[in-house]
């Protein structure tokens, strides 16, 4: 499991289990998540599937990669509409 997935799971589980956390703890985890995404983007891989599949459909998808580190395939699966 990638560090990005681990941090994402921790934040998700904390929120959905109503775990008592401070704002500082949440902000700390979000900061770690942002850094982990940055490190993966620098290696030109996907934060989710870990593949080097970095052909993007358009400029918006390229911008999303810089934010989330998701390749085009993972973006399509994550943001699919109406399904």
Order of alpha helices (4+ residues) and beta strands (2+ residues): alpha-alpha-alpha-alpha
